[in-house]
Amino acid sequence: MTSLSPALLQALHALLGDRFSTSFALREQHGRGEAHHAAALPAAVAFAETTAEVSEIVKLCASENIPVIAFGAGTSLEGHLSAVKGGVSIDLSRMSKITRVSAEDLDCTVEAGVTREQLNAYLRDSGLFFPIDPGANASLGGMAATRASGTNAVRYGTMRENVLGLTVVLPNGQIIKTGGRARKSSAGYDLTRLFVGSEGTLGIITEVTLRLYGIPETISAALCSFENVQQAVGAAIQIVQLGIPIARMELMDRGLIKAVNAYSGLNMKIEDTLAFEFHGSPAGVAEQVEMVSAIVAENGGKDFEWANAPEERNRLWKARHNAFYAVVSQRPNAKGWSSDVCVPVSRLGDCILETRALLKDCTVPTAILGHVGDGNYHVVFAVDPNNAEELVEVAAINKKMVRHAISVGGTSTGEHGVGTGKIAYLREEHGDAVDLMSVIKRAVDPAGIMNPGKILP
C-alpha cells in the first residue's frame, strides 16, 4: 500500500478543508460496494464539489503516484470501489447539479453525482424522463463509468446509446470534453465510448450529457405466471423475435417471487413469472398487449394480471428493484453475490436451464432474475462472507455459468462491469484484444493511478 506523505496530506487539507478525511468510518464506507467482495480501504476520502477540484486532487495525487478511485453512490456489485493499492477515494456525490435541460433537443447535462431518481424527479413537470434504470438509485457518473443498463434496456438501450458527451479528468489532471450534443458525428475517435464503461481506469467522469425521452402517453404493466422457467423463457424469446416494442420484460423465478413476497409484503403467485411494461399511444399499447397476451398463452402462461394504476406499477417495479435485498434478507448477516451474464437471445433458454441445473444442489439461498428481452440474466446468492466453503461453492457455480455464457457467444457481464469480480474471464472473452486494452491503459495512465486493479488482468 502506498501511504500519503505529510506534504500531500497538508495540500489536500488546504484544498478541501473538512471535506478531506482520513477517518476509519469514512474510509471503510468508501472501500466497498453492495456485494460480497472484501473491503479494501483507501488511505483517505476527498469530497469534491467541482470538476476543477477533482482536477486539483488528481494533480496532487499524480505528483506522488498515489492511486485515485472515483466514488458515486456506492452501489457497485463487482468490487469497483475497493482501494486495492490504497490511495484516495474521490467522492463525487456532492457534484449534484443538473446544469442544463433542453426540452427541444431532448438532452441534458448533469454533474456526475446526480442520481437517476433525482434527474427524473427534476424532469417530471417537463414531460421528459431518462429511461436507463439499473434498479439501484445509482449516480449517473457511475452508470456511465460501468456502462449500466437495466430493466428498460430492451427498448431504450444502455448508457452506451444514451450518453452524448462527457467531461473527464485525466490521470495528469487535465480536463477534457468528449462528444457533444449533436446526435451523430464522424469527427475523430469516439472518445465518449472509450470512457463509457472504463470504470474509472482511464479518467474520472465529472459531467455527463444524456439523451432524454418524452414520457409515454400510455403506460401499462402486467404479470404472467408459468409452470416452469422453460415456458417463460420461450415466451420471452418469441416476443423479442417478433419485434414487439415492449419497454420492460423481466423474468423472476419462483425462488425470487417467494423472497420478494416476504421482503416487500406482496402476495404474487409463487411460480416462474414474467413482468411486462408497455409504453406508447393508447392504440399502440393495446396492440402490444394483445400480441403479448396471445404469445404467453401459446407458451402456457396464465393469470395475465394488469397493474395499470401508477401506484400499482410503482409497487411492482420497486419490488423487482429490491430483488437483490430480498434474496439477501433470507438469512441473517448475509451478503449478496450477484452475477450477470448476457447471451444471444436465441441461447437464453438453454443457458438458464444450464444455470438451473448448477443451482439444484446449492446450499445457499439463490434466485434467477433478468432482463430477458436482451438476453441478460442474473443469479443472486445470499452468502456468509466469513464462510470459506460457501464462497468456494458459489465461485465454482459462478465460474461454470460465466464460461458457458462465453462459450455460446455471450459475455461475462451484461451490465455490472468487470471491477475485480470478472477480471479472470476477460481474456477468455476477448482474447488478444485484451493486449490492446492494456496498451490504451498504459498510454492514458502510464503511472497506473486510475482505479488500479480493475478490469485488466
C-alpha angles and dihedrals in degrees: 000000000000112000123213115250120234089248092054092046090051093048093050091047089050091051099044108018111196089358087079117073142172094187115140094229093056093042091051091049090052097045098072145032131218100289139075098277114124115255120251109191126220119228091240144358124231120195108208123197102183140030088246090058092050088051092051092047091051092047091052092048092045090055088067098029090248115164120244125204122192115226124195122161097335095240096127117137102190105056097268093143101050114116095222091172098031117240133128126322109215107209111207097181092108090057089086106138123128095214102184141007122186110190091182093056096035094233142105141187121226137175115254096254095059110112124221091245091050091051094048092048088053092048098045098097092047093063091242134110142182108235106197104110118175091173099247118084089250126175115258091232090055091046090054092046093054096036089237126191129164143168097344096048095102089069107020102032128226135294087279091068096038104049111090099176146349143209108220134184109216125215091266092052095256114145117222135175122217130195120354142219098290112108092229138016138176095192113125132309116343096246092166090066090045092060096037102089096012091116094220093300095117102031144329117270110221102167133027130197110207141190115244131201136207115259104254117256090229129026122183132172134196142181126214127183129210135195092236141009093249090066093047094049091044090056092047093051092049092050091052094045091052090055097237105171095231116168099210134011115172130180118214116179121216092260090058093045090055092049094045092049090055096042100042101030096245131141103213116157109267098241136106103287142194119207118200137191124192126200129190144064118336090257093044093050091047090053092048091049093049092051095045094047090053093049095049090048090053088053096051098267118155142181096035096196125189130223102186101149112089092235091053092049092047091051091050095050094041088056090049091049090051091055094108092054092041091059093044092049091064091086131032121257092004126148126213122248106194122184124185126192128175124207137175106285091240089062096044096097098053092042093054091046089050089051091048089055091050090052096048096096098026110138097211129068111273141175137188120220135152156154091263093176089077099030095257118134136167138209116206119200124191102218136178101235090207095054107091094189092055093049091051091049094050092043090056092050092046091050093053092047093050094045092050090052092050091047092060094049097272134123136252091234128024098185115341094077131226103277107149095311100072102030092108092064101046098093091041088057102037105024116193091357085082087070090059090049088055091050090053091048092051092046094051098033108025094167092050095229099136109098094315121207095035130115099348122078 
